[in-house]
Each structure stands twice: as structure tokens, then as C-alpha cells.
């Protein structure tokens, strides 16, 4: 029997391809009428961050001498939503081109397993139709029950540990000193809802959507909760409802040892604040 090796999990979400403050490849995108739209300076920085995440994931898996599993946890494209002006084009094909280029980096890593979790319908279409297309393009692992390429809820077992992934989760605290409470509460809530029904509680719970990184660490001994950072800077909406927040840009790598121990490694980048004038 082959010796078990550590599994490296790459957890990323909220890429919002097509947003003027989301990921865009260096060559930009050609629109339907022939115009070429190039990435802004902040978008060029986001692309560099995206490259660094994939480089770090590859190096971690190589050092661990084990397979890489990748989970893309929703809101992969920005869509045409809420009457926003902050999209590079309303044409779906333009956003799909950006997504194709963005996730070509993910595909190039040749992960042993790749999963796509659906995000918010207002961004990704009814029943996550855009993410289903992306998942099919990437050859993601299909849901064994629906046989679809993407899913709303992913539960995977890694070296005996149950990992539970969904895009949406209850909110984090809105103040710096209460932010941690949301991750702690999520860990407890998920453990309790499973225990009440005599179900196996997940060892790791992963949520996204809030564009803020948070980790419950050891607040609950049996279940650990993570909120993932994003690859979108502050939108006009966020400037209104959370003006004092600074976007957490990046992803999370988790190394799961054969004995089930988990080493959580956030890969975070600091966006520049406006220049002092």
C-alpha cells in the first residue's frame, strides 16, 4: 500500500471577473464592437496577487510531496447587477473571456481534484449558470447526485476530516474587535446543528462572500471556521455601507496531514490606500 501523503487545499473565491475592480488579464479584453479595454493599475496588482497565490499553492504542494486539491467558492464572475457602472462590459462573452484567462492559471496547476461551488445568483446567473459553465470548462469534479459540474454545497473528506464548503455564511462583526465573533459563532453553529441531528460535524467550515478573512482558530475544539478573502477591491456599494473597511485580498492554503492535522496558511495582500495629497 502506498504511503499516505499530505493534501494541499487551495481555497479561493470572489474573483468577480468582469468587475472594473476585479481580476483582468494583462492583455485586457476585446469588446463586442472591437474596442480593447486594458486593466487598470489596481487590476494589474490584483492579477499579480492571483499569480502569487497559484505559485504559493504549487510550491506548498511540492514541498508537502502530495496532491493539490482546489476549491473555487463562488462569485467567480461579476455579472450585470444592481445597475452598477463598475463592470468592464455588460456583454457576457467579455466576462467569460476574463474568467477563462483567470482560471487558466488554476487549470495549469493540474490539481488532482477541482471543485466549483456556486455563489450569488445576481452575479453568476440563475442557479449559478455562469459558474456551471466555468466548472464544465475547467473539467471540475461533478456532483455525484446531480451529475452537474458545480454545486451549492460541497462536502469532502480529506484524510478522515470532513470539510464543509458553501459560499454564503452569517456575517462577521462590523467592528475590528468584534470581527472574530462571526467566525467563532459559525464554528459553533455548524457544530451544534450537526450534533443536534446526530450527524458528523465538519472539522473545517469554509465560507466566502464577505470579502474579509477570518479564522475561528481554536475557539471551538471540534470545528474550525474560515471566511475567505477575495480578489475584488471596494465597490461603490462597499464605500457606502462599510467605508472604514479595507478589502482582504488573497486566498487560503490548507495542508492536511495524513493524521488529520490541518495547517491553515492564509495568503493575504494589502491594497494601497488613496495617496495622501
N, C-alpha and C positions, 0 to 999 in steps of 0.2 A: 504494500500500500504506500502511495506517495505521501511524503511528509507534508502536513498542512502548512501553509504559508499565510502571512498577514494579507488582509484585503484592504486596499486603499479605496475609500469612498470620496468621490468628488461631488460636492453638493453645491449647485448654483441655481439661481433663479432671477426673475425680474430683469431680464435683459432689455425688454421693451424696444426691440428692433423696429426702426421706423420713427422713433421719437427724435426730435431735434436735440435732445439732451440724453439720448441713449446710445447704444453701440452703433457704429457705422464703419465699414471697412475703409482703408486708406484711399482707395480709388473713388470712393463715393458711390453714387447711384445715378443711373441714367433714367430720366422720367419718360413718360409715355410719348411726349411730343419732342423728345430729343435733348432737352436740357440736361446738363450734368450738375448735380448737387454734390459738393465736396464736404467732407466732415469739418466741423469747427475745431478750434484748438481744444476745447474740453472733450469733444468726441474723440479726437486723436489720443488724448490722455486716457480715456476710458478703454480704447482699443489696446493700448499698451498694457493697461491693467489686466485686460482679458487674456492677453498673451502670457503675462506673468503667471496668472492663475494656472493656465494649462501647463506651463513649464514646471511650475512647482508640483503639480499633481503627478506629472510624468516622472520627475526626479524622486518624489516620495515613493511611488510605486516601485521604481527601480531599486531604491535603497532598501525597501522592505522585501524585495525579491518575491513579490506576489502580484496578483492581478489587480487591475484598476476597474472599479465599477463607477459609473457616472449616473447621477440623477439630476435632471433638469426640472425644477419645481415651479413651473408655471409663469404666466405673463411673459412669454418669450417674444411676442410682438406687441406693439403699442396699439395697433388698430386705429379706427376713426371714431373717436369717443368724445362725448360731452362738449361737442363744438370746439374742441381745442385747436389752437393755431400752432401748437408745438409738435407737429408731425411733418416729416420730410415730404410726404405725398399722401393723398387720400387713396391713391391707386394701390390696390392690394399687391399687385405684382412687384412694385418698388419695395414694399416692406418685406415681401417674401425673398427678394434678391438679397437684401441686407441680412435676413435670417439665414439664408443658405450660406453666405460667406462667413457669418458669425459662427455657425455651428460646424463649418468645415474644420475649424480648429479642434472642436470636440471630437469629430469623426476621425481626424488624423491621429488622435491618441490611441485609436483602436482599442477602446475599452472592452474588457471581457464581457461585461453586461452594461446595457444602456437603457435607462427608463425615462419616460416623459410623463410628467404629472400636469394635469390641466389647471389653468389659473382662473382669471376673471373673464367672464363672457364678454363684458363691454370692451375688453382689449382683444380677445382672441376668438371672438365669434361664438355663435350659438353652439352650446355643448362643446366648446373648445375646438371648433372646426379647424382653425389655423394651426393649433398645436397638434392635432391629429395628423395634418398634412406634414408638419415638420418631423413628427415622430416616424412617419412612414418613410420620409426622405432619408432619415438617419438610420433606418433599419432597427428602430428601438425594439426591445423585447415586448412581445404582445401580451395583453391581458389574457390569462388562461380561461376566464369565464366569458368575456365578450368577444375575444379574438381581435380587439381593436389595438391600435399601436400606442395609444395613450390612455390614461385613466385618471379619475378624480382622486383616488386613494391608493397609495402604494404601501404594501407591507412586504418586507423582505427579511429573510433570516441570514445573518452573517455570523458564521462561527457560533451558532447557537443563540445569538442575541437577536431579538425581534426589533426591527427598525420600522417606524410608522411615519409616512411622509404624506402631507397634504399641503396645498398652497395657503389656504386661509387658516388663521388662528386668532384667538382672542387677543385684544390689544395689549400693548405694553404700557407701562406707566408713562405719563406725559412729562414728568419732571426727572431730572438726572438721578435724584435719589430714590425715585420710585420705579424707574425703568426696569430694574431687575425683578420687580414683583411679578410682572407679566410672565416671564419665563418660569419663575418658581411656581406660579399658580397653574400654568399649563402642565408642568410636570405632575403636580398633584392631581389636577382634574382628570388627566388621561389615565393615571394610575387608578384613581378612585372609580371612574366609570367602567373600567375593565374589571377591577376587583369585585365590584358590586354584582357583576354578572358571571362571576367565576371564570373570567377569561384571562388569558395570559397578558399581563401588562407589558407594553413595549419597554425595552431598555433605553431606546433613544427615540425621541419625537422630534420631527423636523417640520417647521412651518416657515412661511415666507410672507410676502405681500406688504409688510410694514416698512420695508427698506431700511431696517435697523437690525444690527447684530445684537443678539442677547443669548445668554447661556445660563441655565439654572445651576450648572456645576453640580455640587453635591447637596443641593437644598433638599432633594428627595432621593434617598439612597437607591431606590429600585428603578426609577425612571428619570432620565435626563432630557431636558428640552432645549432645543436650539431654534432661534429665529435667524434666518439667513439675511445677509446684506444684499445689495442689489447692484445693478450696472446702469442705473439712471440717476442723474442729478436732480436737484429740487425743481419741480414743476411750478407753474404759476399757482396752481391749487395749493401745493405744499407751502409756498411762500405766504399764502393767506392763512392756512389752518395750523401751520407748525413753523412759524417764521424763525424760531430760535433753534430749530433742529439743524444738524449737519448730516448730510446723507452718509450712510455707511456703504462704501463701495468695496466689493470683493466677493469672496466665496469661502467655503469651509471644506477642509480636507479632514477626513477621519480615518485613522489607521486602526483596524480591528485585528487584534492578535488572535492566534488560534485558541487561546484560553478564554477569549471573550473580552479581554481588557480593551478599552477604547481610548485612543489618544486623539483628542479633538484639537485641530490646528486651524484657527481662523486665518485667512489671508486678507488683510484689510489695507485699504489705501485711503489717504487723507485728501479730500478735494481741497483745492485752493479757495480761500475766501476772497471776496472782492478786494481789489487793490486799494490801499489807503491813498487818498488824494487830498 
